[in-house]
Amino acid sequence: MLIYLISTKELGLNYDSGATAVASGLSDSDWAAKHSTTGWLFSLGSAVVSWRSAKQGSVALSSTEAEVVAASYAACEAVYLRALLLDLGFEQTEATELGVDNQGAVHIAKNAGASHTRMKHVARRHFFMRELVADGTITVKFVPTDANVADLFTKPLSAKRFVELRNAAMNISD
């Protein structure tokens, strides 16, 4: 770890001055045998401004459940970022886009009235994102796994994939 830090000390987040101040995010999870890992990041224009990686507090019974939990935490961050940006004079007039790489989780987020028998046991707080989708605060869209930079925070990666995702998050050209 120390060798990596020493060899990359010249790296930093690169923001484009012409980029718009519009927040967008990605969330992901790694469905594990015990507690899954949640990862999310939010970009403001050209590079990441907020990110997190953490073990989930409860055991997920499916990959969709793990993704719903991860997306709900990311949705909370979206609300926070929108309020922060408003305080700084950058009102977010459009819904904040949240990308998720699980079709089931996207469906659950968008369909508040749908019956999901396999998700009845999930804590209600994880469905907060449904309310945010309904009131237009966020939009949830499917993002292919290969395009989900939040993978950086959820699972072990090959060196090549790590560098690709790190560079995408930090807005670094190859």
Backbone torsions as a table, in degrees:
resi	resn	phi	psi	omega
1	MET	NA	-45.3	-179.2
2	LEU	-63.0	-37.6	178.3
3	ILE	-62.5	-42.4	178.3
4	TYR	-61.2	-46.5	-178.5
5	LEU	-62.7	-41.2	178.9
6	ILE	-66.3	-41.5	-176.3
7	SER	-77.1	-11.3	-179.3
8	THR	-120.8	21.8	-176.6
9	LYS	-64.0	-18.5	178.3
10	GLU	-83.8	-8.3	-179.7
11	LEU	-79.0	147.7	176.2
12	GLY	-162.3	167.9	177.6
13	LEU	-67.5	135.9	-179.6
14	ASN	-115.4	115.4	179.0
15	TYR	-106.2	134.7	176.1
16	ASP	-84.7	132.2	-177.8
17	SER	-66.6	-25.8	-178.9
18	GLY	-89.5	-0.3	-177.6
19	ALA	-71.4	147.2	178.9
20	THR	-77.3	153.5	-179.8
21	ALA	-90.4	59.8	178.9
22	VAL	-114.6	124.6	-178.6
23	ALA	-83.4	141.9	172.3
24	SER	-146.7	153.2	-175.2
25	GLY	-137.8	167.2	175.7
26	LEU	-136.2	142.1	174.8
27	SER	-130.8	155.8	180.0
28	ASP	-155.6	163.1	172.9
29	SER	-144.0	157.0	173.9
30	ASP	-114.6	106.0	-177.3
31	TRP	-71.4	111.1	-174.4
32	ALA	-108.8	172.5	179.8
33	ALA	-63.9	-34.8	178.6
34	LYS	-113.6	-102.2	-179.3
35	HIS	-92.7	126.5	179.5
36	SER	-73.0	163.4	177.1
37	THR	-104.6	131.7	175.5
38	THR	-99.3	138.3	173.8
39	GLY	-141.4	138.1	174.2
40	TRP	-150.2	159.6	175.4
41	LEU	-149.5	152.1	175.8
42	PHE	-128.1	136.1	177.4
43	SER	-108.5	148.9	173.4
44	LEU	-123.3	97.4	-175.1
45	GLY	79.5	-107.3	-168.1
46	SER	-103.0	-12.9	-178.1
47	ALA	-146.5	168.0	-175.5
48	VAL	-71.6	139.5	176.1
49	VAL	-118.7	-16.9	-176.9
50	SER	-151.2	137.2	180.0
51	TRP	-155.2	161.4	178.8
52	ARG	-159.2	146.5	171.7
53	SER	-137.6	126.8	-177.9
54	ALA	-157.9	154.2	173.1
55	LYS	-72.7	142.0	176.8
56	GLN	-74.7	147.8	-175.9
57	GLY	-74.7	-18.1	-179.6
58	SER	-130.0	162.4	179.6
59	VAL	-80.7	125.7	177.7
60	ALA	-86.8	136.7	-179.0
61	LEU	-90.2	-7.0	177.8
62	SER	-155.0	164.1	177.9
63	SER	-66.2	-34.3	178.3
64	THR	-63.6	-43.2	178.3
65	GLU	-61.5	-43.9	178.6
66	ALA	-60.9	-39.6	179.1
67	GLU	-68.9	-37.6	177.8
68	VAL	-63.2	-43.5	178.8
69	VAL	-62.1	-46.6	179.4
70	ALA	-60.8	-44.5	-179.7
71	ALA	-65.1	-34.1	179.8
72	SER	-67.4	-39.3	175.9
73	TYR	-65.5	-40.2	177.5
74	ALA	-64.8	-37.9	178.6
75	ALA	-62.2	-38.6	176.5
76	CYS	-62.5	-40.5	177.9
77	GLU	-65.4	-36.8	178.4
78	ALA	-60.9	-42.5	178.1
79	VAL	-61.4	-44.5	178.5
80	TYR	-61.4	-47.9	-178.9
81	LEU	-62.8	-39.5	178.3
82	ARG	-60.7	-42.7	179.7
83	ALA	-67.4	-42.0	178.4
84	LEU	-61.8	-46.8	179.9
85	LEU	-63.3	-36.6	176.4
86	LEU	-62.8	-43.7	177.6
87	ASP	-61.2	-30.1	-179.9
88	LEU	-87.4	-0.8	177.6
89	GLY	92.9	14.9	179.2
90	PHE	-116.1	77.0	-179.2
91	GLU	-64.8	133.3	177.3
92	GLN	-90.6	97.8	-175.6
93	THR	-77.0	-26.2	178.1
94	GLU	-99.8	162.3	176.5
95	ALA	-63.8	144.3	176.2
96	THR	-76.8	126.9	-177.3
97	GLU	-83.1	131.4	177.1
98	LEU	-123.3	117.6	179.7
99	GLY	-92.6	134.9	-179.3
100	VAL	-132.5	138.5	-176.9
101	ASP	-99.8	30.5	177.9
102	ASN	-134.2	116.4	-176.9
103	GLN	-59.3	-39.5	180.0
104	GLY	-61.9	-43.2	179.6
105	ALA	-65.9	-38.0	177.0
106	VAL	-63.1	-44.7	179.6
107	HIS	-61.3	-44.0	-179.9
108	ILE	-63.9	-40.6	180.0
109	ALA	-65.4	-35.8	-174.9
110	LYS	-88.2	-18.3	-172.8
111	ASN	-118.7	79.1	-177.2
112	ALA	-63.7	-32.6	-177.0
113	GLY	-86.2	-8.3	-176.7
114	ALA	-73.3	147.9	178.0
115	SER	-89.3	122.9	-179.4
116	HIS	-121.6	86.5	-175.0
117	THR	-60.4	-28.3	-179.5
118	ARG	-81.4	-3.9	-177.6
119	MET	-116.9	10.9	-176.7
120	LYS	-62.5	-28.9	-176.4
121	HIS	-82.8	-9.4	-176.5
122	VAL	-73.3	136.0	-178.9
123	ALA	-56.3	138.7	-176.9
124	ARG	-57.7	-31.1	-177.5
125	ARG	-60.8	-23.6	-179.3
126	HIS	-78.8	-5.5	176.5
127	PHE	-101.9	10.9	175.3
128	PHE	-55.8	-33.7	-178.0
129	MET	-63.1	-27.0	177.0
130	ARG	-60.1	-43.1	178.6
131	GLU	-63.6	-40.0	179.5
132	LEU	-66.4	-35.8	176.1
133	VAL	-68.0	-44.5	-178.1
134	ALA	-62.5	-37.7	-178.5
135	ASP	-91.4	3.9	174.5
136	GLY	82.7	12.4	178.1
137	THR	-72.8	-41.5	177.5
138	ILE	-131.0	159.5	167.3
139	THR	-122.6	140.9	179.0
140	VAL	-111.1	128.6	-179.5
141	LYS	-132.8	154.7	177.9
142	PHE	-78.1	135.2	175.8
143	VAL	-127.1	127.3	177.9
144	PRO	-57.7	146.0	-178.9
145	THR	-53.2	-40.3	-179.4
146	ASP	-62.8	-23.0	-178.4
147	ALA	-101.5	2.4	-176.1
148	ASN	-91.4	101.0	-177.7
149	VAL	-65.5	-21.6	178.8
150	ALA	-65.0	-13.4	173.3
151	ASP	-54.7	-27.7	-179.7
152	LEU	-55.4	-29.6	-173.4
153	PHE	-102.8	3.3	-171.5
154	THR	-119.7	-22.0	-173.7
155	LYS	-151.6	161.0	175.3
156	PRO	-65.2	140.4	-177.9
157	LEU	-128.9	157.1	172.2
158	SER	-67.4	158.8	-179.3
159	ALA	-58.0	-41.7	-179.1
160	LYS	-63.1	-46.1	-179.1
161	ARG	-66.9	-39.6	177.4
162	PHE	-57.8	-48.0	-179.3
163	VAL	-63.7	-41.0	177.7
164	GLU	-58.7	-49.1	-177.8
165	LEU	-69.8	-39.9	177.5
166	ARG	-59.9	-46.3	-180.0
167	ASN	-64.6	-37.3	177.0
168	ALA	-65.6	-42.2	-179.4
169	ALA	-66.9	-38.6	-175.2
170	MET	-91.6	-2.3	-178.2
171	ASN	60.6	50.7	179.1
172	ILE	-107.4	130.1	175.9
173	SER	-76.4	148.5	178.1
174	ASP	-71.4	NA	NA
